[in-house]
Amino acid sequence: MPSYQLIGSPIEIGAGRGGCLMGPDAYRTAGLGPSLASLGHDVQDVGTLWVDVGPDIPHPNPAVHHLAEVVAWTHQIAEFSFHACRTEHTPIFMGGDHAMAAGSIGGHANAAHHDGRPLFVLWLDAHPDLHTLDTTESGNLHGTPMGYLTGGTGFEGIYPPLAAPIPGPNICMMGLRSVDPAERAAIQRLGIDAHDMRAIDETGVRAPLEAFLARVRAANGRLHVSLDVDFLDPSIAPAVGTTVPGGATFREAHLIMEVLHESGLVNAIDLVELNPFLDDRGRTAKLMVDLCGSLAGRTILDRVTRSA
């Protein structure tokens, strides 16, 4: 039975709105650790990471902001991820905005490469986050982690080096519904397995997910699941600064988690973009904890009816 390691990664300067700093504590308050432990798993909460930020890093793109902070966080999280992903534990990185993934997935990619295995990524997000430092127009660096992880230009000498970029076919993106032209071109160029919400409406989530998992299994790959709150429809998960209507439903999200559990392939998890300042009495945090429960093995028949 998997054991879990909870790591607070409260980066929030990659986004354009404050509040993700409180994400790790919100997951703890919503009972993430006890929820996993109630399923019989060993759970270790190793605390919350913090960084010392060096001098400013200038960049020719004037939109880019807080680059030094994001780089410092990426180094710190990547180092922790590298070591955590080479233990018997399944690390759960509690964010924090999605800039965190540059470190959590980057460290995992380096660990997989060290062990001679390919890394696969299931990216559950309304956005592909495939910008580079040169192409971002908002300057919000939570829109760049996949650009970095897939070997996009302009990160060299600034971000931590990757042992190897993640090949596009090793990435499955589900729930996309806010993709700009540059990112659309990158998806096609890289050969990323991308499923927008229209595709999910037409085919459902199970068939494309199981096809992706079959590729992971055939390659003896490691799997990193990166779950952004805005993957979910804002009607059920309002606590995110980048709400996009038309996201995954409660049952679609739980089905994905249940299929992931059945696969036995998940090696690391990101929980990102939870902004408790925007939540409704902890509603979104509780839903994300519940989704983790499904990923960890809780079934419908195990669920206790809650009072309103």
DOTI-385127 format. One line per 2 residues: their letters; for each residue x, y, z of C-alpha. Coordinates in Angstrom, 3 decimals. Layout:
BEGIN
a	X Y Z | ...
This chain:
BEGIN
mp	0.000 0.000 0.000 | 1.445 3.416 -0.936
sy	2.729 5.726 1.754 | 2.430 9.472 1.294
ql	4.680 12.381 2.096 | 3.019 15.810 2.331
ig	5.173 18.785 1.340 | 3.961 22.372 1.652
sp	5.161 24.485 -1.288 | 3.558 27.901 -0.778
ie	4.804 29.729 -3.851 | 2.328 32.409 -4.930
ig	4.371 34.979 -6.823 | 4.081 32.986 -10.051
ag	0.421 34.016 -10.209 | -1.116 37.437 -10.606
rg	-3.163 37.332 -7.418 | -2.141 36.663 -3.830
gc	-3.607 33.923 -1.659 | -1.990 30.649 -2.790
lm	0.516 31.165 0.024 | -2.207 29.811 2.314
gp	-2.822 26.698 0.211 | -0.774 24.148 2.197
da	-2.371 25.132 5.496 | -5.814 24.966 3.903
yr	-5.172 21.374 2.819 | -4.025 20.521 6.316
ta	-7.080 22.204 7.865 | -9.353 20.345 5.429
gl	-7.867 17.087 6.715 | -5.696 15.806 3.873
gp	-3.380 13.838 6.158 | -6.112 12.212 8.289
sl	-8.155 11.464 5.161 | -5.286 9.463 3.653
as	-4.465 7.823 6.988 | -8.097 6.699 7.371
lg	-7.591 4.556 4.256 | -4.750 2.704 5.940
hd	-1.881 4.641 4.393 | 1.213 5.781 6.229
vq	1.300 9.589 5.993 | 4.251 11.822 6.824
dv	3.824 15.591 6.841 | 7.353 16.913 6.419
gt	6.330 20.537 6.818 | 6.531 23.522 4.525
lw	9.418 24.520 2.292 | 10.788 28.041 2.290
vd	13.403 29.847 0.243 | 15.984 32.585 0.456
vg	15.714 34.806 -2.595 | 18.838 36.091 -4.298
pd	19.272 39.330 -6.244 | 16.901 40.339 -9.004
ip	17.281 38.562 -12.318 | 16.726 40.999 -15.189
hp	14.949 39.755 -18.302 | 14.435 41.374 -21.714
np	10.712 40.637 -21.569 | 9.444 43.562 -19.448
av	6.290 41.670 -18.491 | 8.200 39.040 -16.512
hh	8.027 39.665 -12.777 | 9.324 37.946 -9.628
la	11.769 35.896 -11.702 | 14.338 35.592 -8.913
ev	11.707 34.317 -6.482 | 10.327 31.756 -8.937
va	13.813 30.522 -9.789 | 14.677 30.176 -6.089
wt	11.491 28.209 -5.481 | 12.154 26.016 -8.513
hq	15.620 25.110 -7.254 | 14.345 24.356 -3.747
ia	11.347 22.265 -4.802 | 13.304 20.428 -7.519
ef	16.000 19.376 -5.056 | 13.415 18.134 -2.582
sf	11.445 16.380 -5.331 | 14.519 14.602 -6.682
ha	15.188 12.963 -3.327 | 11.529 12.379 -2.393
cr	10.807 10.657 -5.700 | 13.619 8.175 -5.076
te	12.099 6.928 -1.807 | 9.254 4.497 -1.198
ht	6.869 7.418 -0.538 | 4.482 9.109 -2.953
pi	5.111 12.834 -2.457 | 2.141 15.196 -2.531
fm	3.266 18.761 -3.204 | 0.696 21.096 -1.677
gg	0.818 24.436 -3.482 | 1.082 27.115 -4.108
dh	0.517 28.245 -7.709 | 1.359 26.146 -10.753
am	4.832 27.648 -11.091 | 5.573 25.035 -8.426
aa	5.412 22.288 -11.068 | 8.666 23.449 -12.665
gs	10.348 22.209 -9.484 | 8.178 19.260 -8.482
ig	8.026 17.736 -11.971 | 11.554 18.868 -12.852
gh	13.002 17.101 -9.818 | 10.901 14.021 -10.570
an	12.120 14.029 -14.185 | 15.731 14.124 -12.998
aa	15.064 11.284 -10.546 | 13.425 9.163 -13.246
hh	16.328 9.825 -15.613 | 18.795 8.871 -12.883
dg	16.965 5.551 -12.477 | 16.779 4.927 -16.223
rp	13.007 5.316 -16.526 | 10.896 7.739 -18.576
lf	8.645 10.260 -16.838 | 5.042 10.741 -17.894
vl	2.865 13.668 -16.781 | -0.911 13.857 -16.452
wl	-1.666 17.588 -16.548 | -5.177 18.391 -15.274
da	-5.624 22.094 -15.951 | -7.674 24.598 -17.915
hp	-4.389 25.969 -19.282 | -1.401 24.192 -20.874
dl	1.127 26.583 -19.246 | 3.445 26.176 -22.244
ht	4.752 29.738 -22.413 | 8.405 30.615 -22.111
ld	9.976 33.622 -20.436 | 10.113 35.259 -23.866
tt	6.523 34.575 -24.945 | 4.539 35.247 -21.770
es	2.498 38.419 -22.124 | 1.142 38.546 -18.585
gn	4.541 37.836 -17.023 | 2.822 35.478 -14.558
lh	5.241 32.576 -14.422 | 2.633 30.005 -13.408
gt	1.983 29.995 -17.158 | 5.482 28.709 -17.996
pm	6.290 25.429 -16.185 | 5.421 23.133 -19.078
gy	7.357 25.383 -21.435 | 10.414 24.817 -19.256
lt	9.817 21.093 -18.703 | 9.437 20.363 -22.423
gg	12.719 22.058 -23.285 | 11.458 25.482 -24.359
tg	14.099 28.043 -25.168 | 15.206 30.875 -22.891
fe	15.296 28.986 -19.586 | 18.933 27.940 -19.945
gi	21.236 29.460 -17.352 | 18.267 30.746 -15.332
yp	16.224 27.707 -14.256 | 17.809 24.498 -12.907
pl	19.120 22.269 -15.710 | 17.011 19.248 -16.639
aa	18.673 15.895 -17.247 | 16.427 15.688 -20.316
pi	13.273 17.520 -21.405 | 10.000 15.628 -21.131
pg	8.901 14.444 -24.606 | 5.517 15.753 -25.723
pn	4.001 12.270 -26.233 | 4.767 11.538 -22.557
ic	2.362 14.313 -21.531 | -1.423 14.035 -21.386
mm	-3.338 17.264 -20.839 | -7.000 17.036 -19.890
gl	-9.562 19.760 -19.287 | -8.044 22.440 -21.530
rs	-10.307 25.380 -22.290 | -8.032 28.449 -22.277
vd	-5.274 28.015 -24.856 | -3.686 30.873 -26.767
pa	-2.239 30.589 -30.307 | 1.388 30.202 -29.193
er	0.455 27.393 -26.829 | -1.730 25.718 -29.454
aa	1.226 25.704 -31.822 | 3.477 24.271 -29.097
iq	1.016 21.439 -28.379 | 1.027 20.470 -32.056
rl	4.790 20.844 -32.470 | 5.585 18.760 -29.391
gi	2.976 16.078 -30.036 | 1.320 16.448 -26.647
da	-1.716 14.239 -26.030 | -4.180 17.086 -25.422
hd	-7.895 16.814 -24.622 | -9.954 19.963 -24.323
mr	-13.366 20.016 -22.662 | -15.160 19.542 -25.975
ai	-13.267 16.290 -26.511 | -14.159 15.206 -22.979
de	-17.801 16.093 -23.631 | -17.729 13.889 -26.736
tg	-15.677 10.914 -25.522 | -15.694 11.106 -21.720
vr	-12.575 10.925 -19.573 | -12.048 7.195 -19.139
ap	-11.038 6.117 -22.656 | -8.293 8.729 -23.252
le	-7.006 8.359 -19.694 | -6.744 4.574 -19.918
af	-4.999 4.841 -23.299 | -2.430 7.172 -21.723
la	-1.958 4.930 -18.693 | -1.411 1.958 -20.988
rv	1.508 3.840 -22.570 | 2.954 4.599 -19.129
ra	2.726 0.931 -18.159 | 4.200 -0.333 -21.439
an	7.214 1.975 -21.041 | 7.720 1.078 -17.355
gr	7.408 4.807 -16.787 | 6.955 6.913 -13.701
lh	3.818 9.056 -13.517 | 3.415 12.555 -12.086
vs	-0.140 13.895 -11.684 | -0.465 17.685 -11.586
ld	-3.947 18.808 -10.521 | -4.879 22.479 -10.828
vd	-8.034 23.698 -9.086 | -9.119 25.389 -12.331
fl	-9.364 21.958 -13.985 | -12.639 21.802 -12.070
dp	-15.710 23.811 -12.945 | -15.797 26.992 -10.823
si	-19.355 26.143 -9.735 | -17.883 23.379 -7.568
ap	-14.393 24.807 -6.995 | -14.460 28.613 -6.735
av	-11.174 29.067 -4.859 | -8.871 29.846 -7.776
gt	-7.710 33.118 -9.296 | -7.951 31.810 -12.880
tv	-11.536 30.575 -13.125 | -12.629 29.372 -16.562
pg	-16.254 28.216 -16.986 | -17.015 24.756 -18.305
ga	-14.540 22.684 -16.310 | -14.664 19.101 -15.116
tf	-17.663 18.016 -13.089 | -17.563 16.394 -9.669
re	-18.041 12.915 -11.120 | -15.606 13.396 -14.019
ah	-12.893 14.457 -11.582 | -13.574 11.590 -9.192
li	-13.622 9.072 -12.034 | -10.163 10.223 -13.136
me	-8.873 9.791 -9.588 | -10.496 6.355 -9.252
vl	-8.978 5.151 -12.538 | -5.579 6.474 -11.441
he	-5.855 4.532 -8.200 | -6.801 1.352 -10.033
sg	-3.773 1.743 -12.292 | -1.306 1.733 -9.400
lv	1.001 3.926 -11.486 | 1.011 7.290 -9.682
na	4.388 8.236 -8.208 | 3.922 11.934 -7.316
id	1.101 14.472 -7.091 | 0.766 18.255 -7.311
lv	-2.184 20.105 -5.784 | -1.981 23.656 -7.074
el	-3.689 27.033 -7.397 | -5.911 26.686 -4.322
np	-6.532 30.224 -3.087 | -8.324 29.929 0.277
fl	-8.999 33.683 0.238 | -11.469 33.015 -2.601
dd	-13.055 29.891 -1.127 | -16.534 29.399 0.272
rg	-16.164 27.990 3.810 | -13.388 25.646 2.671
rt	-15.527 24.098 -0.035 | -12.776 23.838 -2.641
ak	-10.137 22.610 -0.208 | -12.493 19.870 0.985
lm	-13.213 18.825 -2.602 | -9.499 18.609 -3.433
vd	-8.944 16.504 -0.294 | -11.850 14.285 -1.344
lc	-10.326 13.856 -4.802 | -7.043 12.801 -3.197
gs	-9.042 10.282 -1.208 | -10.365 8.784 -4.438
la	-6.832 8.641 -5.853 | -5.727 6.882 -2.670
gr	-8.458 4.246 -2.882 | -11.663 5.574 -1.355
ti	-14.691 4.269 -3.256 | -18.273 5.501 -3.482
ld	-19.413 2.848 -1.005 | -16.807 4.091 1.489
rv	-18.121 7.649 1.517 | -19.997 8.999 4.501
tr	-22.954 11.271 3.778 | -22.245 14.762 5.064
sa	-24.789 17.075 6.596 | -25.464 20.258 4.624
